[in-house]
Amino acid sequence: MKDNREVKVKCLYGKFSLIVFLFVLLIVHYFVIVLDVGPSNPISIKVNKYTSFYTKTIFAQNWHLFAPDPLIDNQKIYVQIKQKQSSKPGEFEDWIDISTPLIKMNDKSVFTPYNRILRYSDGLVGSFYSGSNTDLVTDVIEKTKDESLKKNLLDKSEESRTEAKTAIYRYASSYALYLTTDPEEIRVKLEATRPQPFSERNTKNYVKKTESNTFEWKKVDKVLPFR
């Protein structure tokens, strides 16, 4: 009887510990989300690099779902491949859309690894365009009179953009190695198209705004090919 009682106590203790852990995890999760999308303050600015990484890469989705205007872009990554002399000349010289084939593969099944890949690539493109700044932090940069704070935020933003650009090259290199076994150099182009705002829903022939950035040619990174 005593042994059974001890087993029951341990089971109850384990269940209670799990509930407490999940509860704390839930609180931390929502605290991070509030810091990322809530009003700008000294704490949110200081930890912005980490909260943005969580919401844009690890747990990427549209956290501004109920905003009057959509705040998410339709993002695409293109790659141009220059092959070695031994390869067929001009075979991959046109821009190759990396994103659309993955989107189509992801749409075919609910449970697919392509969803994770798309989240990662969207996070990289989002980091490149926004740096380490959310819209609110950008607003602080524009309005603050503290030049030291402004410089610090701009430096962090540029650092984040540089890191994102490096990761995008590695991502594109992996896709290039999937297409051909001997690529020499690649060039990447990013394209972000803003959706039609809710306020413009009745506007006929609305022209969506598209931002495009073309990077320079660069040697292919030593990475594993797409599988």
Secondary structure, DSSP 8 states (H G I E B T S, - for coil): -HHHHHHHHHHHHHHHHHHHHHHHHHHHHHHHHHHHHS---HHHHHTHHHHHHIIIIIT-S-TTTTSSS----EEEEEEEEEE-TTS-TTTT-S-EESHHHHHHHHHT-SS-THHHHHHHHHHHHHHHHHTT--HHHHHHHHH---HHHHHHHHHHHHHHHHHHHHHHHHHHHHHHHHH-S-EEEEEEEEEEE----GGGTT-TT----EEEEE---EE--S-----
